[in-house]
Amino acid sequence: MTWQLEIGTHARQTSVIATNRGLELKISKWPHDCEFQLVAFDSQGNCEVVWADGLAADIGEALRALDDAAVLKGQKPDWYRSLELYASPGPEGTA
């Protein structure tokens, strides 16, 4: 798991973030109302914020696709059950 912390701002409101793995990345849509965010980044250092509700929805869609395709037979593996939990609505219907 990689976490990020904003450490500065460049021109055009591009934030510079530092990861717990020693990387510094630039990102243009950093939410300035919090310090830590989950981000996805590629080998070129391009990154974007991964919002928890969007990630939960994507996990849920992937699980439905697996179920529709009948890929997993019998008892579901532990990772599947974990992903089901992550994709389920939290208290008061929030993901």
C-alpha positions in Angstrom: 0.0 0.0 0.0 1.2 3.4 -0.9 0.1 6.6 0.8 0.7 10.2 -0.2 1.2 13.5 1.5 1.2 16.9 -0.2 4.5 18.7 0.2 4.2 21.7 -2.1 2.6 23.4 -5.1 4.0 24.2 -8.5 2.8 26.5 -11.2 -0.9 26.2 -12.3 -2.0 24.8 -9.0 -0.2 21.5 -9.6 0.6 19.9 -6.2 3.7 17.9 -5.5 3.1 14.9 -3.3 5.5 12.5 -1.6 4.7 8.8 -1.2 5.8 6.5 1.6 8.0 4.8 -1.0 10.2 7.8 -1.6 8.6 9.1 -4.8 7.6 12.7 -5.5 4.8 13.1 -8.0 2.9 16.0 -9.5 -0.9 16.0 -9.6 -3.3 18.8 -10.7 -6.5 17.7 -8.8 -5.3 17.4 -5.3 -8.1 18.0 -2.7 -6.7 20.7 -0.4 -9.2 19.9 2.4 -7.2 16.8 3.5 -3.6 15.7 3.8 -3.7 12.0 2.8 -5.2 10.4 -0.3 -5.0 7.2 -2.3 -3.6 7.8 -5.8 -3.0 5.7 -8.8 0.1 6.3 -10.8 1.9 4.9 -13.8 5.6 4.3 -14.6 6.0 7.8 -16.0 4.9 9.4 -12.7 1.4 10.5 -13.9 -1.1 10.2 -11.1 -4.7 10.9 -10.1 -6.6 10.8 -6.9 -8.6 7.6 -6.4 -11.8 8.5 -4.5 -13.0 5.8 -2.1 -16.6 5.8 -3.3 -15.5 5.4 -7.0 -13.1 2.6 -6.0 -15.9 0.8 -4.1 -18.2 1.1 -7.1 -15.5 -0.2 -9.5 -14.8 -3.2 -7.2 -18.6 -3.9 -7.0 -18.8 -3.8 -10.9 -15.8 -6.2 -11.2 -17.4 -8.6 -8.8 -20.7 -8.6 -10.7 -18.8 -9.2 -13.9 -17.1 -12.2 -12.4 -20.4 -13.5 -11.1 -22.2 -12.9 -14.5 -19.4 -14.8 -16.3 -19.5 -17.6 -13.7 -15.7 -17.5 -13.5 -15.4 -18.7 -9.9 -17.0 -22.1 -9.2 -17.9 -23.2 -5.7 -16.7 -21.4 -2.6 -15.3 -17.9 -3.2 -11.7 -17.3 -2.3 -10.7 -15.1 0.6 -9.8 -12.2 -1.7 -13.3 -12.3 -3.2 -14.9 -12.1 0.1 -12.7 -9.2 1.1 -13.6 -7.3 -2.0 -17.3 -7.9 -1.4 -16.8 -6.2 2.0 -15.0 -3.3 0.5 -17.7 -2.8 -2.1 -20.6 -3.1 0.3 -22.5 0.0 1.5 -21.3 1.2 4.9 -23.4 2.7 7.7 -26.2 4.9 6.4 -25.8 3.5 2.9 -22.4 5.0 2.2 -19.7 3.1 0.5 
